[in-house]
Amino acid sequence: MKKFKRLFAVILSLAMVLGMSLTSFAADPAKITVSLPEGAEDAKVTYVQIVKPDPASASGWAFVEGYENLGITIDELLAAGKTETSGNKANDNKNAEAGTINTTEKLGAALDKVDMSNATPAKSDGTIDVTEAGLYVIRAEKTGWTFTRMLAYVAYQEGSQQLVADTKVSAKGAKDGVTKELNDPILDADGEDTGSDKGESVATTDTVKYKVTQRYPYYDADQKNKKFIITDTLTRGEFAEDVAEKLQVVIKGVNGSDKTLVAGTDYKITRNSDAKITLDLGTFEDSNYYNSAYAGKQVEITYDVKVTEVTWEWPLENDVESTTSKDTPAGGSDVELGDPGDNTSKFKIISPSVKADIQKLGENADKLAGAEFTLYVKPENAAEVTHVYSVDAATGKGKIEKLENGAVPSDSQVGLKVVETKATKGADGIALFDSLDAQKEYYVVETKAPEGYSLNTEAYKLNMPEITETKETNKTIDGVKYDMVTTYTVDSDKVTIDGRDKEGDRTITDTKLASLPSTGGIGTTIFTIGGCLIMVVAAALFFASRRKSAK
């Protein structure tokens, strides 16, 4: 009996040791790794298991309690999950490929019915520990972003019905915000980008090129409230009549290349007025332009704007607004859900104009009215050149001459065209030139002097101050809130005539004409009579002298 008790004790001890040692052989929990898009790495990730293994069922799977009424079968869910898992081997989820998750019309509605209010948070590194195979619904959330829910199929490791395999999931989501930038880079003499774009400062009749960018939104296949609309509104600018032909919409990185969309086929463009256009890339009336194959891709919209009637006080403004629908449960009706509202994002760019007030002074710093100045600009198109600026080798002063008989500027000359002529007015003696582009070359010369003053024929270049850029987020202007406002500014007071030491010196001096002899008094008559008398006396003396000689 004692031997039996001893043997039993040994067996029990071995069993305890074996039982405790089993945990050391157990595999670590499998991981679902959720990859988040750039800019949303800090998104909140939660998950819920909806399907679990069930050896007693014919399929080997069963719904987790509470999820039996999703309106979709386990087989349909498994088909969707397995489609997104690369061969059940590498378990590399294909959620990054837009639209893949929408394998059935029921899927989006089913996933949206999953109650995520008590979902389990993922770990801080974005991973989810799982010890059981099955189907998991994963949701990512971040303010200013829209994500669709993910369906992760966690399989068993190949050749095993006990060990669960790791799975990778790429979150499908995009930032709601729209961005806008100038799209006409200025190159230096070597063809290198200077970092500045044309349009930071503008003049009337300028053409400004813009680029609007936004991520193409994600929507489930059967979501009713799809919407992706871009509206662009100008202040002191207008769109061309043929904007529909010239505007381009490009989806970046579609099957390894860029996809240019076709107006009327892939989207609708409406020219609401001279200063407003609307692009519908999601839905318009009864047509649906939304294409899930582009979801998550970068959308680039490029177009030109003509500037109209800007001044230094009233700049060019360009507002863009993006409208997308909120993540509405696709399986419900509009009546049940109510109006889900829209996600809107607004962006503004402000481009100023510059003024240059040229002041006419006399020798004693008197402010003179009545002078006239002509302003010239260096045109971008060589065919518009009518005059040339050069420096006189003898005097070192600038001069402007008209080109004759089809001549072209030499290498030492700057080709110019006339902008306008202005006269100095009022007590300040100022000629005001407005609506100038600080990114262009301007020259000024006096073409008429005030009465009593000599003409100053020296031509001067106007030196423009630097343009500053300011970006402000969540800024409200005239009651409208913008996600971002980009403002370019130029200080017109710092415009300087070339060669001046003092910043902001825009004065040109004339000298008085030389004084002429007086034409008043007794005049010339008395001198004429006196001269005649002298000649008569001289003649009389001459003849008298001859008579004496003859006698």
C-alpha positions in Angstrom: 0.0 0.0 0.0 2.8 2.3 0.9 4.5 1.5 -2.4 1.3 2.3 -4.2 1.0 5.6 -2.5 4.6 6.4 -3.3 4.0 5.6 -7.0 0.8 7.6 -7.1 2.7 10.6 -5.6 5.5 10.3 -8.2 2.9 10.1 -11.0 1.0 13.1 -9.6 4.3 15.1 -9.3 5.2 14.2 -12.9 1.8 15.3 -14.0 2.1 18.6 -12.2 5.5 19.2 -13.8 4.3 18.3 -17.2 1.2 20.5 -16.8 3.3 23.4 -15.7 5.8 22.9 -18.5 3.1 22.8 -21.2 2.8 26.6 -20.9 6.4 27.0 -21.9 5.7 25.1 -25.1 2.5 27.1 -25.9 2.8 29.5 -28.8 2.5 33.2 -28.2 -0.9 34.7 -29.1 -1.2 35.5 -32.8 -1.3 39.1 -33.8 -3.5 41.2 -36.1 -1.3 44.0 -37.2 -3.2 47.1 -38.3 -1.3 49.3 -40.7 -2.6 52.9 -40.6 -2.1 55.5 -43.4 0.4 58.2 -43.1 -0.9 61.0 -40.9 -3.3 58.7 -39.0 -0.8 56.6 -37.1 -2.4 57.8 -33.8 -5.9 56.7 -34.8 -7.9 54.8 -32.2 -8.3 51.1 -33.2 -10.9 48.8 -31.7 -12.1 45.3 -32.6 -14.9 42.8 -32.1 -14.9 39.0 -32.9 -18.1 38.0 -34.8 -17.3 34.5 -36.0 -15.5 31.7 -34.0 -14.5 28.1 -34.6 -17.3 25.5 -33.9 -16.2 21.9 -34.6 -19.8 20.7 -34.0 -21.2 22.7 -37.0 -21.1 21.6 -40.6 -18.9 24.6 -41.7 -16.7 24.4 -38.6 -17.7 28.0 -37.7 -20.4 29.8 -35.7 -21.5 33.4 -35.0 -20.4 34.8 -31.7 -23.4 35.3 -29.5 -25.3 38.5 -30.4 -24.2 38.6 -34.1 -26.5 36.1 -35.6 -28.8 38.7 -37.2 -26.3 40.7 -39.4 -28.3 39.9 -42.5 -25.4 37.9 -44.0 -24.4 34.2 -43.8 -21.2 32.9 -42.3 -20.2 31.5 -45.7 -20.6 35.0 -47.3 -18.5 36.5 -44.5 -15.8 33.8 -44.8 -15.7 34.3 -48.6 -15.1 38.0 -48.1 -12.5 37.4 -45.4 -10.6 34.7 -47.3 -10.6 36.9 -50.5 -8.7 39.5 -48.4 -6.2 37.0 -47.1 -3.4 36.1 -49.5 -3.8 32.4 -50.0 -4.2 31.8 -46.3 -0.4 31.5 -46.2 1.3 34.8 -45.8 -2.0 36.1 -44.3 -1.3 39.5 -45.9 -4.7 41.2 -45.8 -5.5 43.1 -49.0 -7.5 45.9 -47.5 -5.0 48.4 -48.9 -6.4 47.6 -52.3 -9.4 49.8 -52.6 -12.8 48.1 -52.9 -11.6 44.6 -52.2 -13.6 44.4 -49.1 -16.8 45.0 -51.0 -17.1 41.4 -52.2 -20.9 41.3 -51.6 -23.6 43.9 -51.6 -24.5 42.8 -48.0 -21.1 43.1 -46.5 -21.0 46.9 -45.9 -24.4 46.8 -44.3 -23.5 43.8 -42.2 -20.3 45.4 -40.8 -22.0 48.6 -40.0 -24.5 46.7 -37.9 -21.8 45.4 -35.6 -22.1 47.2 -32.3 -18.6 48.7 -31.6 -19.7 50.6 -28.5 -18.0 48.0 -26.2 -15.3 47.0 -28.6 -11.9 46.1 -27.3 -9.1 48.6 -27.9 -6.0 47.5 -29.8 -2.6 47.8 -28.1 -0.7 51.0 -28.3 1.5 49.7 -31.1 -1.6 49.1 -33.2 -1.5 45.3 -32.8 -4.3 43.0 -31.6 -3.6 39.8 -29.7 -5.8 36.9 -30.7 -5.8 33.3 -29.4 -8.7 32.1 -31.6 -9.2 31.8 -35.3 -12.3 33.5 -36.8 -13.5 36.8 -38.2 -12.9 40.1 -36.6 -14.4 43.5 -37.3 -11.9 46.3 -36.8 -12.6 50.0 -36.8 -10.2 53.0 -36.9 -11.2 56.4 -35.8 -9.5 59.8 -36.0 -11.0 63.3 -36.1 -10.9 64.6 -39.7 -10.6 61.1 -41.2 -13.1 58.7 -42.7 -12.5 55.0 -42.4 -14.5 52.0 -43.5 -14.6 49.0 -41.2 -12.2 46.2 -41.8 -12.9 42.5 -41.8 -10.0 40.4 -40.8 -9.9 36.6 -41.4 -7.7 35.0 -38.8 -6.8 31.5 -40.0 -5.0 28.6 -38.5 -1.4 28.2 -39.3 -0.9 26.0 -42.4 -1.1 22.3 -41.4 -2.4 23.0 -38.0 -5.8 23.2 -36.4 -4.5 24.5 -33.1 -2.0 27.3 -33.7 -3.5 30.6 -35.0 -1.6 32.5 -37.7 -0.6 36.2 -37.7 -2.7 38.5 -40.0 -2.0 41.9 -41.4 -4.7 44.5 -42.0 -4.3 47.8 -43.9 -6.8 50.4 -42.7 -8.9 51.8 -45.4 -9.4 55.5 -44.8 -8.6 59.0 -46.0 -8.3 62.4 -44.6 -11.4 64.5 -45.1 -9.5 67.7 -45.7 -8.9 69.3 -49.1 -5.7 71.2 -49.9 -4.8 73.8 -52.5 -1.5 75.2 -53.8 -0.1 77.2 -56.6 1.1 75.1 -59.5 3.5 77.1 -61.6 7.0 76.9 -60.3 9.6 79.6 -61.1 12.9 78.2 -62.4 16.3 79.8 -62.2 18.7 80.2 -65.1 19.8 76.6 -64.6 16.3 75.3 -64.7 16.2 74.5 -61.0 13.1 75.1 -58.9 13.5 78.3 -56.9 10.9 77.3 -54.4 8.5 80.0 -55.5 5.5 79.8 -57.7 3.9 82.3 -60.1 0.7 83.6 -58.5 2.1 84.5 -55.1 1.6 88.0 -56.3 -0.7 88.9 -59.2 -1.7 91.7 -61.5 -4.9 92.1 -63.5 -5.0 89.8 -66.6 -2.4 87.4 -65.1 -3.1 83.7 -65.4 -2.6 81.7 -62.2 -2.3 77.9 -62.1 -3.7 76.0 -59.1 -3.6 72.4 -57.9 -6.2 70.9 -55.6 -5.5 67.6 -53.8 -7.5 65.3 -51.7 -7.7 61.6 -50.9 -10.5 59.7 -52.7 -13.0 58.7 -50.0 -13.8 55.2 -48.9 -17.4 54.1 -49.1 -19.0 50.6 -48.8 -20.5 49.2 -51.9 -24.1 49.6 -50.8 -23.7 52.8 -48.8 -26.5 55.0 -50.1 -25.1 58.4 -49.2 -22.0 58.5 -51.4 -20.8 62.0 -52.1 -17.5 63.5 -53.3 -17.9 67.1 -54.6 -15.3 69.8 -55.1 -16.4 73.4 -55.4 -14.0 76.2 -56.4 -15.0 79.9 -56.0 -13.0 82.9 -57.1 -13.0 86.5 -55.9 -11.5 88.9 -58.5 -10.8 86.0 -60.9 -12.7 84.0 -63.5 -12.6 80.6 -65.2 -12.3 80.3 -68.9 -15.3 79.3 -71.0 -13.5 76.1 -71.9 -12.6 75.2 -68.4 -14.2 71.8 -68.8 -11.7 70.9 -71.6 -8.6 72.4 -69.9 -9.2 71.3 -66.3 -7.6 67.9 -65.5 -8.5 65.4 -62.8 -5.8 62.7 -62.1 -5.9 59.8 -59.8 -2.4 59.0 -58.6 -1.0 55.5 -58.5 -3.8 53.4 -60.1 -2.3 50.1 -61.1 1.2 51.5 -61.0 0.5 54.7 -63.1 -1.7 57.8 -63.0 -5.2 57.7 -64.3 -6.7 60.8 -66.0 -10.4 61.0 -65.6 -12.7 62.0 -68.4 -15.3 64.7 -67.9 -18.8 63.4 -68.4 -17.7 59.8 -68.0 -15.8 59.7 -64.7 -17.1 62.9 -63.2 -19.3 65.9 -64.0 -18.1 69.5 -64.1 -20.4 72.5 -64.0 -19.4 76.1 -64.7 -21.9 77.7 -62.3 -20.7 81.3 -63.1 -17.5 83.1 -64.3 -16.1 82.7 -60.8 -17.4 79.3 -59.7 -17.1 75.7 -60.8 -18.4 72.4 -59.3 -16.8 69.0 -59.8 -18.9 66.0 -58.9 -16.8 62.9 -58.5 -19.2 60.9 -56.3 -22.8 61.4 -57.2 -24.9 63.7 -59.3 -28.6 63.5 -59.7 -29.3 59.9 -60.7 -25.8 59.1 -61.9 -23.2 57.7 -59.6 -19.6 58.5 -60.5 -18.1 57.0 -57.4 -15.4 54.3 -58.2 -14.2 52.2 -55.3 -11.1 51.3 -57.3 -9.7 54.8 -56.6 -10.5 54.8 -52.8 -7.5 56.1 -50.8 -5.7 57.3 -53.8 -4.5 60.9 -54.2 -6.8 63.0 -56.4 -5.1 66.0 -58.2 -7.2 68.7 -59.9 -5.3 71.3 -61.9 -6.7 74.3 -63.7 -6.0 78.0 -64.7 -7.6 81.2 -63.5 -7.6 84.6 -65.1 -7.1 87.5 -62.7 -9.7 90.4 -62.9 -9.5 93.9 -61.4 -7.2 93.2 -58.5 -5.6 96.1 -56.6 -3.2 96.3 -53.6 -6.3 96.8 -51.4 -8.4 94.0 -53.0 -6.4 90.8 -53.7 -7.2 87.6 -55.6 -8.9 85.1 -53.4 -9.5 81.4 -54.3 -11.7 79.2 -52.1 -12.0 75.5 -52.5 -14.5 73.3 -50.6 -14.7 69.6 -50.5 -17.9 67.8 -49.5 -18.0 64.1 -48.6 -20.7 62.1 -46.9 -20.3 60.8 -43.3 -19.9 57.2 -42.6 -23.5 56.2 -42.7 -24.7 52.7 -41.9 -25.4 51.4 -45.4 -28.1 48.9 -44.4 -30.5 51.4 -42.8 -33.0 53.7 -44.5 -32.7 57.5 -44.6 -35.9 57.8 -42.6 -34.5 55.6 -39.8 -31.2 57.2 -39.7 -32.1 60.8 -40.2 -29.9 63.2 -42.2 -26.4 62.1 -41.6 -25.0 65.4 -42.7 -21.7 65.9 -44.7 -18.0 66.3 -44.0 -16.9 69.6 -45.4 -13.4 71.0 -45.7 -12.4 74.5 -46.9 -9.1 75.9 -48.0 -8.3 79.5 -49.1 -5.4 81.1 -50.9 -4.9 84.9 -51.0 -2.6 86.5 -53.6 -1.9 90.2 -53.3 -1.2 92.9 -55.8 1.3 95.8 -55.3 1.1 99.5 -55.7 4.0 101.9 -56.5 3.4 105.6 -56.0 6.1 107.6 -57.9 6.6 111.1 -56.4 7.8 114.1 -58.5 10.1 116.6 -56.7 11.8 119.8 -57.7 15.4 120.9 -56.8 14.3 122.1 -53.3 12.2 119.0 -52.7 9.1 120.8 -53.9 6.3 118.3 -54.7 5.3 118.9 -58.3 2.1 118.1 -60.2 1.8 117.9 -63.9 4.6 115.4 -64.6 3.8 112.2 -66.5 5.5 108.8 -66.0 5.2 105.7 -68.2 5.5 102.3 -66.7 6.9 99.3 -68.6 7.0 95.6 -67.7 9.2 92.8 -68.9 6.6 90.4 -70.6 6.8 86.6 -70.5 6.0 86.5 -74.3 8.9 87.9 -76.4 6.5 88.7 -79.2 5.0 91.5 -77.0 8.3 93.4 -76.6 8.0 96.9 -78.0 10.8 98.8 -76.1 14.2 98.0 -74.6 15.9 99.1 -71.4 19.7 99.4 -71.3 22.4 101.3 -69.4 24.1 104.1 -71.2 27.9 103.3 -71.3 28.8 107.0 -71.2 26.6 108.2 -68.3 25.8 104.9 -66.5 22.1 105.9 -66.5 19.2 103.7 -67.6 17.4 104.5 -70.7 14.3 103.2 -72.6 14.1 103.2 -76.3 11.5 102.0 -78.8 12.4 99.1 -81.0 12.1 99.9 -84.7 11.7 97.9 -87.9 11.3 94.5 -86.2 14.5 94.7 -84.2 14.9 92.4 -81.2 16.6 93.1 -77.9 20.3 92.4 -77.6 21.9 90.4 -74.7 22.6 93.6 -72.8 19.0 94.9 -73.2 15.8 94.1 -71.4 12.7 93.7 -73.6 9.7 95.7 -72.3 6.2 96.6 -73.2 4.1 99.6 -72.1 1.8 99.1 -69.1 0.3 102.6 -68.8 1.1 106.3 -68.4 0.1 108.3 -65.3 0.4 112.0 -64.4 1.4 113.3 -61.0 -1.6 115.0 -59.3 -2.5 117.0 -56.2 -0.3 118.6 -53.6 1.7 115.4 -53.1 2.8 115.3 -56.7 2.3 111.5 -56.9 1.6 109.2 -59.9 0.0 106.0 -58.6 0.6 102.7 -60.4 -1.6 99.9 -59.0 -2.2 96.2 -59.7 1.5 95.3 -60.1 2.9 91.8 -59.8 5.8 91.7 -57.4 7.2 88.7 -59.3 7.7 90.7 -62.5 10.2 93.4 -63.6 8.9 96.9 -63.9 10.7 100.1 -65.2 9.5 103.7 -65.1 10.6 106.8 -66.9 9.4 110.4 -67.0 7.8 111.3 -70.3 6.5 114.8 -69.6 8.0 117.4 -67.2 6.0 119.9 -65.2 5.9 123.4 -66.7 9.2 125.2 -66.1 11.2 122.1 -65.4 13.5 120.0 -67.5 12.6 116.4 -68.5 14.4 113.7 -66.5 15.0 111.0 -69.1 16.7 108.5 -66.9 14.8 105.2 -66.7 14.6 103.4 -63.3 13.9 99.8 -62.4 11.4 99.2 -59.6 12.8 96.9 -56.9 10.1 94.8 -55.3 10.2 93.6 -51.7 10.1 89.9 -50.8 6.8 88.0 -50.7 6.0 86.4 -47.4 3.8 83.3 -46.9 1.6 82.7 -43.9 -0.4 79.5 -43.2 -3.1 79.6 -40.6 -5.2 76.6 -39.6 -8.8 76.8 -38.4 -9.1 80.4 -39.4 -12.4 82.2 -39.6 -12.8 85.0 -42.3 -16.1 86.9 -42.6 -17.9 84.2 -40.6 -16.5 81.3 -42.7 -14.2 78.8 -41.1 -11.4 77.4 -43.1 -9.2 74.4 -42.4 -6.3 76.3 -43.8 -5.7 79.8 -45.2 -2.5 80.5 -47.1 -1.9 84.3 -47.4 0.9 85.8 -49.4 1.8 89.4 -48.6 4.0 92.2 -50.0 4.7 95.5 -48.3 4.1 98.1 -51.0 5.8 100.8 -48.9 9.1 99.0 -49.5 9.0 99.3 -53.3 12.2 101.1 -54.2 13.6 102.8 -57.3 16.8 101.1 -58.3 20.0 102.8 -57.1 18.5 104.4 -54.0 20.0 103.7 -50.7 16.9 104.3 -48.7 14.2 101.6 -48.8 10.9 102.9 -50.1 12.5 105.8 -52.0 10.3 106.3 -55.1 11.1 110.0 -55.8 12.3 111.4 -59.1 13.7 115.0 -59.2 13.6 117.6 -62.0 15.6 120.8 -62.3 14.3 124.2 -63.4 14.9 125.4 -66.9 17.8 128.0 -67.2 16.6 131.7 -67.0 16.5 133.6 -70.3 17.4 137.4 -70.8 14.5 139.7 -70.1 12.5 140.9 -73.1 10.8 143.8 -71.3 12.0 147.5 -70.9 12.7 149.9 -73.8 13.2 147.2 -76.3 15.6 147.5 -79.4 14.1 150.6 -81.1 16.4 153.1 -79.4 19.4 151.0 -80.2 18.4 150.8 -83.8 18.0 154.6 -84.1 21.2 155.2 -82.3 23.0 152.9 -84.6 21.6 154.7 -87.6 22.6 158.1 -86.3 26.1 157.0 -85.7 26.3 155.6 -89.3 25.0 159.0 -90.7 27.5 161.0 -88.7 30.3 158.7 -89.8 29.3 159.1 -93.4 29.1 162.9 -93.1 32.6 163.0 -91.6 33.9 160.8 -94.3 32.6 163.0 -97.1 33.8 166.2 -95.4 37.2 164.7 -95.0 37.4 164.0 -98.8 36.4 167.5 -99.7 39.2 169.0 -97.6 41.6 166.6 -99.3 40.5 167.7 -102.7 41.0 171.4 -102.0 
